[in-house]
Each structure stands twice: as structure tokens, then as C-alpha cells.
Amino acid sequence: MAAKLLDGNAFLETVKAELAVRVKALGDQGVTPGLGTILVGDDESSASYVRMKHENSAELGIASFHQELPADATQDEVFAAVSAFNENPDVDAFLVQLPLPKHLDEEATLRAVDPDKDVDGLHPVNLGRLVMGVDAPVACTPAGIQALLVHYGVPIEGRHVVIVGRGLTIGRPLANLLSLKRPNANAAVTVVHTGISDLGAYTREADILIVAAGAPGIVTPEMVSPGAAVVSAGVTFGEGRKLLPDVDEAVAEVAGWITPRLGGVGPTTRGMLLRNTVAAASRRAH
């Protein structure tokens, strides 16, 4: 029996409907939420992601602020763009689109962002708040994965979650998020990676399997427990810019729930980015 789809596009529509009400209420108080983006270089995928974020913002009445820098921008020029958004009272939250050109320091750039305006939830202060279980902006993809599972009725509390991938943007914050002692979390979480010799020995034990390794097709049907929820969060672009997920599409015949090849985690990430922006604007209003 084919798995139920964890449809990120449909979920995004519910998030937008929820946020439209909140944006209107803020407007009635004279507050317009503002989202800023900084794009360095001309990477096609990064530019596309930024466009989609601003399109979604416009649909909700969120003001957009955007700064583009050339691929050869200096670190000081990037810092200056970050500082301008930090100081702009109309920008409630913003991000520096990653990855940056190799000559730039991503860590130093993330640290330069005001933690309270950190829409991506990747500032060390916000990652630390997450570890402590303190309310703060949460990294958008982990938050989106959690919200997507909840939306489709996938039980998390007390279940075994296996995360393949230990990166800063997904694996590490997601492991902390899902293990917190709070509703829609409180799971037993195992984090593994592509350096494990028998990856399947771990993935077959998962009630919820989240794959964020950036390795096309690394998880195949025999590596999945029947009925498990499977989220493919890592992608690679193949020939002709075809999007290649970490999870083999044949896994849909084994899993109980699965994200589609297109329209899975991506839209949920944008939904959480919008939610973080509106939350930041609400803090300004109060």
C-alpha cells in the first residue's frame, strides 16, 4: 500500500491562512511585518529560493527588503549589509542566503546578525536557546519538519526518530528540537551520518526517519521499517537541474507517510520563515 503524502505545499497554504489573520491584526496596530534577505553572488538556486520567499511575503502583506552583493564582495561589505538590516526598524527579521562564496566566512556572518532578527534561527545565541528549551526563533527547516509531521497526524512523542545528517541547518537543531520535553516532541532521537558502515541497521529502527545527508537515493526501501514516516530533507541537483532527493522514490511502497520528491520540505521551510517574521513583528508591536 502506497504511503500517505506529507504534502508541504498544502501545509504551506494552511500556514499562510493562519498568518494572514495575524498580519491583518498587526496592520490594525500600525505594524507591517518586514522580511529582509541578503544575496551574495549569482547562484541560481539561491536566487530562486529568495524569490519564492518574497513572493510568499507579498501574498501576506509582509514588506520585503532585499540587498544583493556581487560574488566578489568583501567580508566587510557583507558585514555592512547585515549591519544595515540590524539597524533598520522596518526589518523585523532577515537572513543571509547560504551558501556564501567560499572566500567569505559564513560563521562570522551568521554571528553578525542580531539574534532577535535572525529569521533562520541559526545564530549561536538562538541555537543555544534551543538547546536550553527557551523560546526563540527556531531553524526553519527543522521547525517545518516538526510542524509537517504534526499537521498530518504523525505521532512524535515517545517514538524513535532517526536523523541521517548532522549539519548545522537541519540535523543538529532538529535532534534538539524533537528531543525536548514538550508536546509534539519528547522523542528518542538517534543521529547518524554517511560515515556509518551499516546505515540500514539504524534506519530500520526508526518510527520516523528524516534524511538530510545531501546524498541522492542513499535510503532505499529495504532500509525502512514498514509503516514508518519518512522525510527527505536533503536534495542535490542532477543533470538538467533535476532535483534528486536523498530518499529513493520506491520507499513510498514501504513507508506509512512520505514527502513527495517536489513540494515536501521546501514549502514548509518557507512557512516557518514567514512565521518567524510575523512573530518578530509581534514582539515589536508589544
N, C-alpha and C positions, 0 to 999 in steps of 0.2 A: 504493500500500500504506500502510495507516494506521501511524502511529508507535507505538513501544512506550511504554507509560506509565511515567513516573517517579513511582511511587505513594508519596507521602510518608507516608500512613497506614500502609502495610505496612512501610515503613522504620522508622517510629517504634516499631512493635512489636518489631523486632529490637534497637533501641537499649534499649528498656525491659527486654528479656530479659537483655541484657548487663549493664545497670546493676543489676538485681535481685540478681545474684550479688555484685556489688561492695558494694551496700548491706548485704547479709547479712554479708559478711566484715567490714565496718566495725562492724556491730552486735555481732559476736563480740568486737570490741576495745573495746566500750563506747561507740562513737561513732555517733550518729544524725545524718545529714546534715540541715541546716536551710536552707530557702529562704525568703527574705523578699521581700515586694512592698509597694510604696507606691503607692497610687492617689489621685490628686488630682482631685476633681470627679466628675461623674456621666456621663461619656461612655460610651455603651452598648457600643461596640466595645472600648474599653479594659477595661471591667469584664468583658466576655466573655472576652477574652484572659487576664486574670488568673485567672478561674475555671478555665479549662482548664489553666493551668499548675499550679494547686493540686490539681486532680483527678488529673493525671498524677503529681504528687508523692505523693499519698496512695496511689496504686496501688503505689508502690515502697517505701513506708515512710519517705519523706522528710518531716520535720517542716515544717509551714507556719507562717509568721509573716506577718501582714498588718496594714497600717496604712492607714486611709482618712482623707483630709482633704477638707474642703469645697472647692468650686470657687473660693471667695474666700479660700482660705488664703494667708497671707503667705509671703514668701520665708523669713523666719526660722522659721516653723512647719515648712516643708518641710525646712530645714536641721536642725531639731531631730529630725524623724523619721529623717532619714538618719544623724545622729549616734547615735541610739539603736540602730540596727541595726549601725553600725560597732563599737559598744562591746559588743554582746550576743554573748557567746562561743558561744551556741547557734545563731546565724545564721551559717552558713558563707559564704553568698553571697546577694546581694539585688539588686533593681532598682527603679528609679523608672519606672513605666509612662509611656511617652511616647505622644502629645504632652502637654505640660503646658498648663494655661490660659495664655493669651497674656501675662498680666501677670507671669508667672514667668520666671526666667532658666534655660533648660534647660542651657546650657553650665556655668554656675556650679553647678547642681545635680549634674550629672554629675561635675564636679571634686571635689565634696564626698564622693563615695563612696570608701571605702577601696579602692584598686586591687586588692588581693588578695581582696576580697569582691565585686568587680564582675562579676556573673554575665553581664551583657550584653556585656562586653568593649569598652565604649565610653569608658572613662576615657582621657584623653590619655596616661597612662603605658602603658596596655595597647595603645593604638593605636601608640605609639612602639615598644613591644616587638615588635609585629607587623612593622613596617617593618624592624626590625633582624633579624628572624628568630629572636627569643628566645622561649622557651616562656612563655606567658601565656594568660589567658582570651581567646579569640577571639570576636569579634562573632558572635552565634548564627546569624543568617540566612546570612551568608557561609560560616561553618563548616558549616552544614546543607546548603547548596547543594553544596559540595565533597563532603561525605560522601554525599549522594544520588547524585551522578554516579558516584562510586567504587562504591557499592553496586550500581548497575545496569550496571557494566562499561563506562561511557563513558570512552574514553581522554582524558586531560588533558595528560600530558607531551608537550611538543613541538607541541601543537595551537594553533590560533589561537582565542582566546576574545575575543568582543566583548561588552562590557557596556554596555547602554544605561541611563544613570543614574549620577550621580556623588555621590549622597548619603552622609552620614556613616554610616548604619546598614547600607547594603548596598554601593553602588558602589565607594566608595573603599577600604574594608577588603578587599573581595573581590578587587579588582585586585591589591592587595599580596599577598594570600594565595595566589592562583593563579600568581603570577609568581615566588614563592620557589623557590630551587634545592633542592627536596626531593621525595620521592616524592608522587605524586598532585597535583603542581603543575607548576612548571617550564614553564609555558605562555607563549606570546607573547600579551600582553593589550593590547587596544585599548579605551579608554573613550570613549564618545560620549554625546551628550545630545540633548534635543529642540530645542536651538538650532541643530543641524546642518541645513543646507539639503537635502542628499540623504542621508538616514539610510540608505536602502536600499543605497547604494554601499558602506557599511561592513558592514551586517548580512549581506549576501550573501557576504561573505568569511569568515564565521565557521564554524569547525567546531563550536564551542559558542557559542550565543547566549543571553545572560542579560539579561532585560529588567526593569528596576526603575525605571521612569520615573513610575509613577502616572498613566498616560495610557491610558485604555481603548482596546484594539484598535489601538494605534499600530503594531504589527508585523503585517503581512498576509502571505499565502502567497508572493507574488512577491518579498518581501524576505528570503526564507530560502533557503539553499542546500539542495538535496535531500540528505536523509540527515543533516542537522545535528541536534545535540542542542539543544533549545530549552527554556529555563526561564523561566517567567513569575513574577517575584518582586514585581512592583508590582500593587497592587489598588486599586480605587476602588469605593465603594458607590453604586449607582444607585437608581432609584425602587423603593420597596418593599424597600430594603436588599439588593437583589441584588448579589452580588459580581461586579465586572466586571474581568477580567484585562487586562493590557497586551497580551497576545498573542491575536489573533483565533483562535477555535477551529478555523477551517478550515486553519490551519497544520499541524494533525495529519496532513493528507493529503500533506504535503511532507516534514516532518521525519522523522528516524530515531528520535528519542526526544522526548517532550514531557511536561511536567507537566500534570495534569488541572486543570480550572477550580476544582474543590474538592479539597482533600486533597493539595496539591502541596508548596509550600514551607512553609506554616504549620506542619504537624506536624513537619517536620524542624527548624524553629527551636526548637520546644519540646523536641525531643530533645536538641539541643545545650545548651539551658539546663539540662536535667537533668544532662547530662554534666558541664557546668562546675560545677554544685553538688556533685556527687559527687567531682569532682577537688579542689575546695576542702576538702571534708571529709577526703579522704585526706591532704592536706597537714597538716591539724590532727592527724590520727591519728599522723603521723610527726614 
